[in-house]
Amino acid sequence: MISYRALLRLDAVRNLLLAAALVRLAERMLGLALVLYALERFHSPQLAGWVGFAALAPGLVVSPLAGALLDRGGAAWAISTDTACSAACVLALALLSLARADGAVSLLVLAALNSLTAPLSAAGVRTLLPSLVPPTAFAKANAIDTSIHAAVDVCGPALAGALFGFGGASVVLVAIAALYAASCIALLRTTRYRPRSQRAWRGGLLEDAVAGVAHVLHHPSLRALALAYALYNMGWAILLVAVPVFVIHVAGGGAHADLLVGALWAASGVASALGALLVGQHGAAGRERALMALGMLATALAIYPVCAWFGLPGLAVGLALVGFLAGPVDVGVLTLRQRRTEPAWLGRVMAVSMSFNLSGAPIGFALGGALVARSITAAFAIAALACIAGALACWLVPKD
């Protein structure tokens, strides 16, 4: 079996993973930077909320079209297009900020424009990666990919906050634009990789996009995976609301509580990277369904009762377990989805599936906000139930 070191010796794999790390770091920093920018420049929490919506919603809507473009033009080309466009949008916002010519409308428009191409990178990395490694190495490649996500979740917000605090909006936006540009450059050597097959092309771009959505909905494995991960994501979203409220309730508000929340999620991110690398090392082929189901069930126990019943120590241990278990779950979902998708459909399947995966998050955020106002313990319990429901949905995935 190929090792992690052997994978990273492959130039195309190394360049793609570097590009993925840079673009994800830029995206994670941008999400926080846009909110801080709206609050500092316009002193409007409402605008900050709408900016967050504009930075996400358009990309989810157009993701089927992005998937069709991935299958037609090649993932490397698509990722390069997104990173170049994103660099231009963020740089334009930085220049407007420096010139004091920015406004609420320009902020919303540029955030939305940046979102429109984001699915090309989000799905493109996971479309191109399987074509660069043998099938026996899918789990290891996905483990590295997942660990990159976890590392970015740890350092991205901290870096954005530090740059914003010390240099202001223009400095952090220029740094983000530079990361996007560096990601584009890192991919130059992989743009020669084209789709393996054109047999699944139906005609026009819109027709291909609709076909991608229909393919996921009618495919037993892909449909069940999307349902399971959406439910699992709902539990995570409830946690994102409940954890800060729990910490403030126990430790009081202020900077101390903010630092503690950041530290708890950072530890969870590190644990997630370790969990992904561990399952990748020992292999997941043929065991993905069990890994996902058991991981989600164990996550439910980590949330309730561990997080809910044992104060701050329990919360710390529970979130570390939640993060560690996220690695096997993510690797299992990615590997099984790649194995059961024909190469000609992979771009559309990845783009559409990622949108379905995220569909549980808005529900979780809304539900979490309503629940914590009544009972933090109940919020943890419902988050655990969502993970249990996700585990049950895993068994809807047909066996090999």
N, C-alpha and C positions, 0 to 999 in steps of 0.2 A: 504493500500500500504506500502511495506517495506521501512524503512527509511535508510538514509545514515549510521547512527550509527549502525543499525541492520545489514547492509551489512558488515560493517567493524568488527563486532563481529564474523563473520564466519571465522574460522581459515584458511581454504583453500583460501578464497577470500583475506584475509589480507596478507597471505604469497605470493600469486600471485602478488598482487599489489605492495608489497614491492620489489619483484624480478623485476617486470616491471620497477619500478622507478630506481632501481640500474643499470639495464642493459641499459636503455635509457640514463641515466646520463653518463655512460661509453661511449656509442656510440657518444653522442653529444660532449663530451670532446675530444674523439679520432679524430673526424673529423677536429677540429681546431688544435689539437696537431700535427697531421701528416703534415699539411700544414706548421705550424710554424717550425717543425723539418726539413722539406725539405729546407725551406728558410735559417734557421740558419746554418745547417750542410753543405749544398751543394750550398747555395747562388744561387738557380736556381728557378725562378718563373715557368719555363716550367715544371720542375720536380714536383713542388708543384701541378700544374694542373693535371699531369699524376697520381700522388699519389691520388688525389681526385677522379679521374676516376677509378683507380684500387680499391679504397675503396668502390665503389658503383656498378659499372657495372657488375662484375661477379655475385653478389647476385641477381641482377635483371634477369639475364639470367637463373639462376638455380632455380628461385623461384617456377616454376611449380613442379619441383622435390621435393623441400622443402615441398610444399603443400601435395604431395603424401605421403611423410614420416610422416607428421603430422597426416594424416588420418589413416595410418597404425600403427604407433608406439605409438601414444599418444602425446599430445602437451607438457605436463610437461616434459616428457623424452626428447623431441626435444629441448625445451628451455634450459634444463640443459646441453645438449650436446653442443649447441652453446656457452653458457657462459663459459663452461670449455675450449673449443677450442679457444675462443677469448682471455681468460686469458692467455693461453699458448702462443699464437701468440704475444700478446702485451708484455708479460714478456720476450720473446725471443728477441724482438726488443730493450727492455730496457737494457738487458744484453749485446747485441751487441754494443749499444751506450756507455755503461760504459767501455767496453773493447776497444773501438775505432776500432772495427772490422766491423762496418756497412758500407754499400755501397748503391748506388742507386738501384742496382738490388735487394738486400736483402730487402730494404724498400718497393719496389713495390711488391715483391713476398709475403711478410708477410701481406701487406695491402690487397692484392687480396685473400689470404687464409682466412683472417678474414672475408672478404665480403661473401665468399662462404656459410658460415653457418648462416649469419645474418638473412636471411628470416625465419629461424626456430623460432627465438625469436619474430621478428616483427609480423609475422602472428600467431605465437603460442599463444601469450598472448590473442589475440582477438578470437582465436579458443577455448581456454580453459575456458575463463571467462563465456561464456553463459552456459556452463555445470555445473557451480558452483552456479548459482543463478536461481530462478524461472523466467519464461518468463516475468512476470509483472515487474521484476526488471532490465530488460535489459537496459532501458534508464538510470537508476541511475548508474548501473555498468559502462556503457559506459561514463557517465558524469565524474565519478571519473577517469577513464582511460584517457580521453581526458584532464582533468585538470592536470594530472601527466605529460603528454606530454608538456603542456603549461609551467608548472613550470620548467621542465628540459630545455626548450628553453630559459628561463630567466637566470637560474643559471649555466647551463653547460658551455657555452663559457666563462663566467666570471671566473669560477673556474679554467678552463683549462689555461686561459691566466695568471691568478695570479700564479698558480703553475709553469708554464713554465718560467714566468718572474723571480720568486724568486729562483726556484730550478733547472731549466734547464729541458732538454728533459727527462733524466732518471727518475727524480722525478715524473713528471706528468705521464709518461708511467707506472711506478710501481703503482701509485695511481689508474690508469684506470684498470690495471690488477687485483688489489685488489677489485675493484667494481664488475668486472665480476665474480670473485670468490665468493664474498658475495652474489651475485644474485643467483648463482648456489646452494649455501647452503640454501638460503631462500626457494628454491623450493623442498627441499628434502621431505617435508611432503605431497606434492601434486603429486608426481610421480606415485602414485597408480591409478590416474585417467586415464582411457583408452578410446579409441573411443567408442561412443555409439553403432555403428553399423558397420559391414563390408560389407554390401550389395552392396556398390558402388565400391568395388574393382574389377578391370577388369582382372588383371593378373600381368604382370611385372611392375616394378616401372616406366619405361619410358612410358609404355602404360597408366598407371594411371595419369601421369603428363599431357600427351596429352589430355586425357579425361577431366582433370580439366580445361584446356584452352578452349576446345570445349564446356564444360558445361556452362562456363561464357559467351561465345560468343553467344550461342544459347538460353540462358535464358533471356527473355525480361526484367525482373527487374534488374538482375545483369549487363546485357549489358548496359542498360540505366544509371544505377548508375555509372559504370566505365567511361562512356563518360562524364557525368555531372561533376564528380569530377576531371577528367583530365583537362577539360576546366577551372574549378575553380582553379586548381593548376597552370595552365598556367598564370592566372592573378596574383597569389601570386608570382610566379617566376619573372615576370616583375617588380613587386613592389620591390623585393629584390635587383634588379639592379638599379631601378630608385630612390629609397629613398636616398641611400648614395650620388648619383650624385646631387640630389635636395638639400640636406643639404650642400654639399660643395659649390654649386652654390650660395646659399643664405648666409651661415655663414662663408664661406672660408674653407680652408683645415686645416690640422694639427690635433693635439691631441684633440682639442676642438670639431672638427667636428666628430671625431671617437667616442668620449664619447657621443655626442648628438645622433648619430645614434644608439648606443647601448642602450641608455636610452629610445629612442622611441620604439624600438622593445621589450625591456623589459616590458614597459607599455602595449604594445599590447599583450604580453604573459600573463600578469596578468589579463587583461580584458577577454582574451580567457578562462582562467580557471573559471572566474566568470560566463561567459555566459554559459559554459557547465554545471556547477553545478545548475544554475538557471533553465535551461530547463529540467535537470534531475529531479529536485525537483517537477516540475509541470507536468511531464510526457510527453511522445512523442508518445505513442502507437496510431497508426491509423492516426497520423498527421505528420509523418516523411516527406512525399513528400512536403507538404505545408511548413514545417519548412525549408527544404533545398532550395526550390525555392525562398521563401521570403527572406531568409538569404542571398542568392547569389545576389538577386536584390538589397537589401539594401547595401550589400558590394560594388556593382558597384557604387551606389550613394556616398558612403563614400570615394571611390577612386576618382571619378570624378563627381561633381566638388570639394568636400570638400578638399581632399588632394592637388589638383592641383591649386586651385584658391586663396587660402587664406594664403599663406606664411607658415612660420614655425608653427604658432598657428593652422592653418587649417590642416597641416600635422600631428601634434600631435593628434588633435581631430579625424581626419580621420583614422589614424592607430589604435587608441584605439577602434573606432567603428568596424573596420575591424577585430580586434582581438576578440572583444565581440561577433560579429556575427559568427565567426568561430566555437565557441563552439556549438551552435545549429545545424549548418551545419554538423559538424563532428559527433555529437551524432545521428542526423537523419540518416546519411548515414550508420553508423555502426549498429544501431538498425534495420533499415529496411533490410539491407543485412543479418543480423543474423536471423531475423524472416522469411525470404523468402528462406533460404537455409536449405536443409535437413542436419541433424547432420553428416551423413556419408560423406558429401561433404564439410563440413565447412573448413577444413584445406586447401584443394586445392582452394576453392573459395576465402578465405582470402588472400592466398599467391599470386594467379594470379591477383586478384582485386587490391591488393596493388601495383603490378608492373604496371598495367594499369593506376592506379591513378597517379603514378609518371611520367608516359609518357608525361604528359603535362609540367612538370618542365623543361626538357632540351630545349623544344621548346620555353618556356617562357624566359629562360635565354638568348638564342641566339637572340630572337626577341627583348627583352629588351635592350640588348647591342647595337643592330642596331638602335633602336628607340631613345635612349637617346642621341646618337651622333648627331641626327638631331633635336629632340625636346623633352624635358622632359614632356611637357604638352601632347604631342601625346602619349608618353609611358603610362602615366596615363589613357588616354582615351582608348587605346587598352586593357589595363588591365581590365578596367571597362567593355568593350565589351566582353571580355573572360568570365567574371563572368555572364553577361547577357545571353550569349550563354549556360553556364552551367545551369542557372536557367530554360531556355527553355527546355534543355535536361531532366530536372527533370520531366517534364510533359509527357515524353515518358515512365516513369515508370508506369506500370499498377496499377490501384486502387486495394485496398484490395477486 
